[in-house]
Amino acid sequence: MRLREVPALSRSEHDRSAHRRTDEGWLAEAWQRARVLVIAEEGTTAVTDTGTGPRLAYRSPDAEGPAGLRLFLGERDGTPYFATLPGSGGATLPGAVPGGERWLGLPAVAADLDDFDAGLLVTATALAGWHARHPRCARCGAVTEVIHAGWTRRCPDDGSEHWPRTDPAVIMLVHDGADNCVLGRGKSWPEGRYSILAGFVEPGESLEGAVAREVAEEVGLRVTDIAYLGSQPWPFPASLMLGFIARVDGDPTLRVSGDELAEARWFSRAEIRAGAVRLAPSVSIAFRIITDWLDAG
Ligand SMILES: [Zn+2]
């Protein structure tokens, strides 16, 4: 069982070329002919739309001379791609951008970008977010230096190396083997907005263990037939969403924990199709999992 469509943020067409990250000579030469994504402090980038949908507005390295941190994203057809973070290097973003460009964040444009642009922007957003949130050594607190073209930070005091974080989170549709599934409403969500259950994987835990624990904690159900569906990076700030489906085992009575959910209940396919709930946006893996399940019944 797999998702029928690749989730919007899981698309990617560039070669990450990880072996280049430590090749200073190559990186310096590649920068001269690179295409560059400028990522602003708040995570936005310049997007242009010439009528065929949004495209990332790549710069040439000397166009604006951003002095900030350089991140090597990868290559395609011999062309190197970098991101720069002007805010991190003391430089400021140019106040005006060429006509027709807008500064937008990943959530606003991801679904409409082509596979190549989507993959680069997800990677750049995830890396930029890590640098913004982890400037210091986790051991001693010293400000770390950036090495390996943005893929490692090293502590100048104790020499420890630190890598970008990806935090696994499980997200699961629980069904009854027939026509009903469990949807919950988060405490901060508006009335009518529901989604499937989700939670972070804990240290020492398997993915299946996390699915079973989260379902038990949030709605008091036991589940079986846990099956993996697919994954999607979700760099807000650093999650990797791992999608599952599971069937309730035994008593289907929901006992909702007030810790995370305002409410949860069983919904039939007919209710969801009839618009009884407002689902998560189509860019989310939750939307893909729910619509696949709807179409399977
Ligand atoms: Zn240190």
Residues whose N, C-alpha, C, O or C-beta is under 5 A from the ligand:
A	BS01	ZN	C137 R139 C140 G141 A142 C155 D157 D158
